[in-house]
Amino acid sequence: MKIALHILVLCLCTAGTASAQYINNDTAQQNATFNINGIGRARVFRAMQTTIASGNVHFAIEQAPRLLRWGIGTSNVEDGTDLIGSDFTIYAYRNDANYLGQYFFIKRANGYVGIGTGVPEGRLHVNGHTYISGGSNLYMKGSGTLPTDPGDLIFLANDNTEYARIYTQVGGGQLRFSVGSAPTSSMVITSAGAVGIGTITPGTSNKLSVEGTIGARKVRVTAGPGWPDFVFHPGYKLPSLQELDTYIKANQHLPEIPTAAEVEKEGQDLGDMNKKLLQKVEELTLLLINESKRNDHLQQEVDLIKQQMAGSKTGSAFMAMPAASEQKDDK
């Protein structure tokens, strides 16, 4: 029993003073940093804690002696009392061994992940351009079983001032856009494909609803069939001015034109209204042409009557003049 106890004490003392070794498939070198040349396995790799400001390097990858390329370690010093401040990081160096920064970071206190930043402000914080390729999708999902807001896409300045936001209506009925620090909808798109600008209730009958004034250099309205060239067809029944006068006195608007009350309530279809107004212009044009022809005909009749009257006056004056023999006899 004493012999066994002595052997155990000797083994413990030897382990406490033993140096690490360089180990490969066929070599064991003492008095060297522990290295493995080949495949190594272990349940846990542990590293000595340091007190340097750059943190604790647990694993490092080097291209040449003293020329680190990548490192894995902690970003803060672990002193045994403030373990919550020790964050995991992967960092890089330049070819001249100058520190490039933390490329990947996990904050121990809350699990926030930073890529390109060591101070992540959310579950995933990316500092730099982000690409999604290969036909992949980006999903934003609400929590719980009831319909909830899946989250917003917010554009911030470097001082966290909000510039713009893209978000959805709870329940998924609308996609909304806001500009400015307050999330007030400037434009919405409904699930039916209707767009509202300046309003969040574009309705179901309009594809585009604008609350306010629209300024444009040109607006093209595609009209359906029935462009009013039919007014000039030979068989078209043109209303007379007397008929128009009677209709206007009874209804206070032109035939086939909506009333003021209808326009105020329902608005107006620009394409349809342009066709109707053009129809009235064409009808009035034909009425003016007909009136011009009638006036020309009347003028011709007036001129003929004037000529006849002028001829009648000349004949009457000749009949009333006495003959020369009769004048002599009178003398």
CORZIHU-V206162 format. One record per residue. OMEGA is omega in radians with two decimals (* if undefined). NEAR is the number of other ideal C-beta (glycine too) atoms within 8 Angstrom. D_FIRST is the distance of its C-alpha to the first C-alpha in whole Angstrom. Layout:
# CORZIHU-V206162
omega:OMEGA near:NEAR d_first:D_FIRST
omega:OMEGA near:NEAR d_first:D_FIRST
This chain:
# CORZIHU-V206162
omega:3.13 near:4 d_first:0
omega:3.14 near:5 d_first:4
omega:3.13 near:6 d_first:5
omega:3.14 near:7 d_first:5
omega:3.12 near:8 d_first:6
omega:3.13 near:8 d_first:9
omega:3.13 near:8 d_first:10
omega:3.12 near:8 d_first:11
omega:3.13 near:8 d_first:13
omega:3.13 near:8 d_first:14
omega:-3.14 near:8 d_first:16
omega:3.12 near:8 d_first:17
omega:3.13 near:8 d_first:19
omega:3.14 near:8 d_first:20
omega:-3.12 near:7 d_first:22
omega:-3.11 near:6 d_first:23
omega:-3.07 near:5 d_first:25
omega:3.08 near:6 d_first:26
omega:3.06 near:6 d_first:30
omega:-3.07 near:6 d_first:31
omega:2.99 near:9 d_first:33
omega:-3.02 near:11 d_first:36
omega:2.93 near:10 d_first:35
omega:-3.04 near:8 d_first:38
omega:-3.05 near:5 d_first:38
omega:-3.06 near:3 d_first:37
omega:3.03 near:8 d_first:37
omega:-3.08 near:6 d_first:34
omega:3.13 near:8 d_first:35
omega:3.13 near:6 d_first:33
omega:3.13 near:4 d_first:34
omega:3.03 near:10 d_first:36
omega:-3.08 near:5 d_first:37
omega:3.12 near:8 d_first:35
omega:3.06 near:7 d_first:38
omega:3.06 near:8 d_first:38
omega:-3.05 near:8 d_first:41
omega:-3.13 near:6 d_first:41
omega:3.11 near:4 d_first:40
omega:-3.14 near:5 d_first:37
omega:3.07 near:3 d_first:36
omega:3.08 near:5 d_first:34
omega:-3.10 near:2 d_first:33
omega:2.95 near:4 d_first:34
omega:-3.14 near:6 d_first:35
omega:3.11 near:3 d_first:35
omega:3.09 near:9 d_first:37
omega:3.11 near:3 d_first:37
omega:3.11 near:9 d_first:39
omega:3.10 near:8 d_first:42
omega:3.12 near:5 d_first:45
omega:-3.04 near:6 d_first:48
omega:-3.10 near:4 d_first:51
omega:3.05 near:5 d_first:51
omega:-3.03 near:13 d_first:48
omega:3.10 near:11 d_first:44
omega:-3.13 near:11 d_first:45
omega:3.09 near:8 d_first:42
omega:3.09 near:9 d_first:44
omega:3.11 near:9 d_first:46
omega:-3.11 near:8 d_first:49
omega:3.11 near:9 d_first:50
omega:3.13 near:5 d_first:53
omega:3.13 near:5 d_first:52
omega:3.12 near:4 d_first:50
omega:3.13 near:6 d_first:51
omega:-3.11 near:10 d_first:53
omega:3.04 near:10 d_first:52
omega:-3.13 near:8 d_first:54
omega:3.08 near:10 d_first:52
omega:3.08 near:12 d_first:49
omega:-3.13 near:10 d_first:47
omega:3.12 near:14 d_first:46
omega:-3.04 near:11 d_first:47
omega:-3.13 near:11 d_first:50
omega:-3.13 near:9 d_first:49
omega:3.05 near:13 d_first:46
omega:-3.12 near:11 d_first:43
omega:3.12 near:7 d_first:42
omega:-3.13 near:5 d_first:40
omega:-3.06 near:4 d_first:42
omega:-3.09 near:9 d_first:45
omega:-3.11 near:8 d_first:44
omega:-3.12 near:6 d_first:47
omega:-3.09 near:10 d_first:49
omega:-3.07 near:13 d_first:47
omega:-3.12 near:13 d_first:49
omega:-3.11 near:10 d_first:48
omega:2.94 near:14 d_first:51
omega:-3.05 near:11 d_first:52
omega:-3.05 near:12 d_first:54
omega:3.09 near:10 d_first:56
omega:3.03 near:12 d_first:57
omega:3.13 near:8 d_first:60
omega:3.13 near:4 d_first:60
omega:3.08 near:4 d_first:60
omega:3.05 near:8 d_first:57
omega:-3.07 near:6 d_first:59
omega:3.12 near:7 d_first:58
omega:-3.14 near:8 d_first:60
omega:-3.13 near:8 d_first:58
omega:-3.13 near:11 d_first:56
omega:-3.14 near:9 d_first:58
omega:-2.99 near:9 d_first:55
omega:3.02 near:15 d_first:54
omega:-3.12 near:11 d_first:52
omega:-3.03 near:11 d_first:52
omega:-3.04 near:10 d_first:49
omega:-3.04 near:6 d_first:51
omega:3.13 near:4 d_first:53
omega:3.11 near:7 d_first:53
omega:-3.12 near:12 d_first:56
omega:3.08 near:12 d_first:56
omega:3.04 near:16 d_first:58
omega:-3.07 near:12 d_first:60
omega:3.12 near:8 d_first:61
omega:3.08 near:11 d_first:61
omega:3.13 near:10 d_first:58
omega:-3.12 near:6 d_first:59
omega:-3.12 near:12 d_first:60
omega:3.11 near:5 d_first:62
omega:-3.12 near:6 d_first:61
omega:3.04 near:5 d_first:59
omega:-3.12 near:8 d_first:61
omega:-3.11 near:12 d_first:62
omega:3.08 near:9 d_first:64
omega:-3.09 near:7 d_first:65
omega:-3.13 near:6 d_first:68
omega:3.12 near:3 d_first:70
omega:-3.13 near:5 d_first:68
omega:3.02 near:4 d_first:69
omega:-3.06 near:6 d_first:69
omega:3.12 near:5 d_first:70
omega:3.13 near:4 d_first:70
omega:-3.11 near:4 d_first:72
omega:3.13 near:6 d_first:69
omega:3.03 near:4 d_first:70
omega:-3.05 near:5 d_first:69
omega:3.01 near:4 d_first:69
omega:-2.98 near:6 d_first:69
omega:3.06 near:5 d_first:68
omega:-3.12 near:8 d_first:68
omega:3.09 near:4 d_first:66
omega:-3.13 near:5 d_first:66
omega:3.11 near:2 d_first:68
omega:3.10 near:4 d_first:71
omega:3.12 near:6 d_first:73
omega:3.11 near:8 d_first:72
omega:-3.12 near:8 d_first:73
omega:3.14 near:7 d_first:71
omega:-3.09 near:7 d_first:71
omega:2.98 near:8 d_first:73
omega:-2.98 near:8 d_first:74
omega:3.10 near:7 d_first:74
omega:-3.04 near:7 d_first:76
omega:2.95 near:8 d_first:75
omega:-3.12 near:6 d_first:76
omega:3.06 near:4 d_first:73
omega:3.12 near:4 d_first:73
omega:3.02 near:6 d_first:73
omega:-3.11 near:7 d_first:76
omega:3.10 near:11 d_first:77
omega:-3.08 near:9 d_first:80
omega:-3.08 near:10 d_first:80
omega:3.00 near:11 d_first:78
omega:-3.07 near:8 d_first:78
omega:-3.09 near:11 d_first:77
omega:3.01 near:9 d_first:78
omega:3.11 near:9 d_first:80
omega:-3.05 near:7 d_first:77
omega:3.04 near:5 d_first:78
omega:-3.09 near:7 d_first:79
omega:-3.06 near:6 d_first:82
omega:2.91 near:10 d_first:83
omega:-2.99 near:9 d_first:82
omega:-3.13 near:12 d_first:83
omega:3.08 near:11 d_first:83
omega:3.11 near:12 d_first:83
omega:-3.12 near:6 d_first:84
omega:-3.06 near:8 d_first:83
omega:3.14 near:5 d_first:81
omega:-3.13 near:5 d_first:82
omega:3.09 near:8 d_first:81
omega:-3.02 near:6 d_first:84
omega:3.02 near:9 d_first:85
omega:3.14 near:8 d_first:88
omega:3.11 near:10 d_first:88
omega:3.00 near:14 d_first:87
omega:-3.11 near:9 d_first:87
omega:3.11 near:11 d_first:87
omega:3.09 near:6 d_first:85
omega:3.13 near:5 d_first:89
omega:3.11 near:7 d_first:89
omega:-3.12 near:13 d_first:91
omega:3.07 near:12 d_first:91
omega:3.09 near:16 d_first:92
omega:-3.07 near:11 d_first:93
omega:3.12 near:8 d_first:93
omega:3.09 near:10 d_first:92
omega:3.12 near:8 d_first:89
omega:-3.12 near:6 d_first:92
omega:3.14 near:12 d_first:94
omega:-3.09 near:7 d_first:95
omega:-3.09 near:5 d_first:95
omega:-3.10 near:3 d_first:98
omega:3.02 near:8 d_first:98
omega:3.10 near:5 d_first:95
omega:3.09 near:9 d_first:96
omega:-3.11 near:12 d_first:97
omega:3.06 near:9 d_first:97
omega:-3.08 near:7 d_first:98
omega:-3.07 near:6 d_first:100
omega:3.08 near:3 d_first:102
omega:3.06 near:5 d_first:102
omega:-3.11 near:3 d_first:103
omega:3.05 near:5 d_first:104
omega:-3.12 near:2 d_first:106
omega:3.07 near:4 d_first:106
omega:3.12 near:4 d_first:106
omega:3.11 near:4 d_first:106
omega:3.13 near:7 d_first:107
omega:-3.10 near:5 d_first:107
omega:3.08 near:8 d_first:110
omega:3.13 near:5 d_first:110
omega:3.09 near:3 d_first:113
omega:3.08 near:6 d_first:116
omega:-2.85 near:7 d_first:117
omega:2.97 near:10 d_first:121
omega:3.13 near:7 d_first:123
omega:3.11 near:7 d_first:124
omega:-3.09 near:11 d_first:127
omega:3.11 near:7 d_first:129
omega:-3.07 near:7 d_first:129
omega:-3.06 near:3 d_first:133
omega:-3.08 near:4 d_first:132
omega:3.13 near:8 d_first:130
omega:-3.12 near:4 d_first:132
omega:3.12 near:9 d_first:132
omega:3.11 near:8 d_first:133
omega:3.09 near:7 d_first:136
omega:3.11 near:7 d_first:136
omega:3.11 near:6 d_first:138
omega:3.11 near:8 d_first:135
omega:3.13 near:11 d_first:132
omega:3.14 near:8 d_first:134
omega:-3.12 near:8 d_first:134
omega:-3.11 near:11 d_first:130
omega:3.12 near:10 d_first:130
omega:-3.10 near:6 d_first:132
omega:-2.98 near:5 d_first:130
omega:-3.14 near:8 d_first:126
omega:3.00 near:4 d_first:126
omega:-3.13 near:8 d_first:124
omega:3.08 near:8 d_first:125
omega:3.08 near:7 d_first:125
omega:3.07 near:6 d_first:121
omega:-3.11 near:9 d_first:120
omega:3.13 near:7 d_first:117
omega:3.10 near:9 d_first:118
omega:-3.14 near:6 d_first:117
omega:3.13 near:6 d_first:115
omega:-3.14 near:8 d_first:113
omega:3.13 near:10 d_first:112
omega:-3.10 near:5 d_first:111
omega:-3.00 near:6 d_first:109
omega:-3.02 near:6 d_first:107
omega:-3.14 near:5 d_first:108
omega:3.06 near:8 d_first:109
omega:-3.05 near:6 d_first:109
omega:3.14 near:7 d_first:110
omega:-3.14 near:10 d_first:110
omega:-3.13 near:9 d_first:112
omega:3.10 near:9 d_first:114
omega:3.11 near:10 d_first:115
omega:-3.12 near:12 d_first:117
omega:3.12 near:11 d_first:119
omega:3.10 near:9 d_first:120
omega:3.09 near:10 d_first:121
omega:3.14 near:11 d_first:123
omega:3.10 near:11 d_first:125
omega:3.14 near:8 d_first:125
omega:3.10 near:12 d_first:127
omega:3.13 near:11 d_first:129
omega:3.09 near:8 d_first:130
omega:3.12 near:8 d_first:131
omega:3.11 near:11 d_first:133
omega:3.10 near:11 d_first:135
omega:3.10 near:8 d_first:136
omega:3.13 near:8 d_first:137
omega:3.11 near:9 d_first:139
omega:3.10 near:9 d_first:140
omega:3.10 near:8 d_first:141
omega:3.14 near:8 d_first:143
omega:3.11 near:8 d_first:145
omega:3.10 near:8 d_first:146
omega:3.13 near:8 d_first:147
omega:3.11 near:8 d_first:149
omega:3.13 near:8 d_first:151
omega:3.09 near:8 d_first:151
omega:3.12 near:8 d_first:153
omega:3.12 near:8 d_first:155
omega:3.14 near:8 d_first:156
omega:3.12 near:8 d_first:157
omega:3.12 near:8 d_first:159
omega:3.11 near:8 d_first:161
omega:3.12 near:8 d_first:161
omega:3.13 near:8 d_first:163
omega:3.13 near:8 d_first:165
omega:3.11 near:8 d_first:166
omega:3.10 near:8 d_first:167
omega:3.14 near:8 d_first:169
omega:3.13 near:8 d_first:171
omega:3.13 near:8 d_first:172
omega:3.11 near:8 d_first:173
omega:-3.13 near:8 d_first:175
omega:3.12 near:8 d_first:177
omega:3.12 near:8 d_first:178
omega:3.13 near:7 d_first:180
omega:-3.10 near:6 d_first:181
omega:-3.10 near:5 d_first:182
omega:-3.12 near:5 d_first:184
omega:3.10 near:5 d_first:188
omega:-3.10 near:5 d_first:190
omega:3.14 near:5 d_first:192
omega:-3.13 near:6 d_first:195
omega:-3.14 near:8 d_first:194
omega:3.12 near:9 d_first:194
omega:3.14 near:7 d_first:197
omega:-3.13 near:6 d_first:199
omega:3.11 near:6 d_first:197
omega:* near:4 d_first:199
